[in-house]
Each structure stands twice: as C-alpha cells, then as structure tokens.
Amino acid sequence: MNKIKVNDEVLIIAGKDKGKRGKVLNVNLKTNKVLVEGINISKKSVKADQNNPNGGFLDKEMPLSISSIMHYSPKADKRSRVGVKKVDGKNARFLKACGTVL
C-alpha cells in the first residue's frame, strides 16, 4: 500500500525548503517523485507566444524525492511516520505520532 497520496499534508525534511509544509499535488511511483504545493519553486524561462506575448520567467513547482518528505500530524504538531491497520475489514493508513486515521 502506498503511504503517500494526493492531498496529504506533508513536511519537507531535506533540501532548500526544509521545515516547510505543503499539500501533495501529484505522486509519480515510477520515479519516486512527488509534487508539493508551493515547495521547490524554480524559475523557468518561457518564449513569447499567443497567450504570453512578452515571454519572460515563470515560477514552477519542481518534483521532490519521496524520501525528502514525511506526513505532518496537526494534533502532535510534528512529522509522523505512517502505519497500516485494518478498519472495518479494509486497510487504512494512520499517523503513528497521534493515531489519526488518514
């Protein structure tokens, strides 16, 4: 079972944005990369076209490695590991720091 999913609240534990929080926008399991809202912003130059007649620079979110993030527990106000347990006969993810079911 994949422990990181879209719309999860995560905390960045490595890199230039260490300590920041954000929401997961996209998960790519083939490359083990995630896209987090407002994190790992990079400048990308764009050519002029019909929509943008002047061209210029665009701020773009770049993917992070899955190993650079952890789930954030709002109850405990810290990062947390994720466990899997049976709830009503189905597997459910829960935060080990506070026991909250995701």
N, C-alpha and C positions, 0 to 999 in steps of 0.2 A: 504494500500500500504506500502510495506517495504521500509524504508528510507535508510537503509544501504545495499549496493550491492557490488558485487565483482568489483575490480579495482577502487573503490572510494579512494580518498586521505583523510586520517583521522589523527586527532591529539589525542594523548593519554592525558587524563585529570586526571587520577588517577593511582596509583601504582608506581612501581620502575622505570618505563620508562616515567614518567610524563613529558610532554613537547616535546616528540619526535614525528616525523611524519612518516607515512608509508602508503603502499598500501594494501587494503584488499585482501587477497588471498582466503578466504573461510568464509561463513556465515552459522551457524547452528541455525535455528529458533526454533528447539525443545528445545535446551538447552540455547538459548540466548547467544551464544558464537561466537566470530569472531577470525580469524587467520590473523594477520597483519605481513607483510614482515619486518623482522629484529627487531621485538619487542618481549619482554617477552621470551628471549632466556634462555634455560635451558640445563644443561649437562645431557646426557643420556648415561648410560654405555651399551655397546654392546658386545656380546660374539664374539669370533672368529668364522668365517665361511669361506666358499669358496671365497666369494668376498672380505672379510676383514680378512686376516689370523692372524693378531695380535690382533684384538679386540680393545678395548680402549673406549674412550669417544667421544660422538658426540654432537655437538651443535644443539638443536632442538627448533623451534618456538612453543610455547605453546599457547592455546586459551586464550582470554581475554573476560571478560563480555562486552556485548554490551553497558552497562551503563558507561563503563570506556573510551569510545571514542566519539568524535564528528567530524563532517566533517570539513575539512580545506579549507578556502577560500583564494586562492592565490592573488586575487585582493585586498582584505582587509587585507591580511597577518595576519589573526587571525582565531579562531574557529568560527563556524557558526551553527545555527540551520537550519533545512530543512523544507520547506513548500511544499505544493502540489497545483498546479493550472492547469487549462485547457489550453492546447496549441493545436490548430487545432483539437479540439474535443477529445483529449486524455489527460489523467493525466500526468503531468510532474513534476519532482522534481526540486526545485530551492533553492539556498542558500539565507537565509534571510539577511545576512550581506552585500551582494553585488548584489543580484538579478540574479546571473548567473544560467542558466538552466543546470542541470546535464544530 
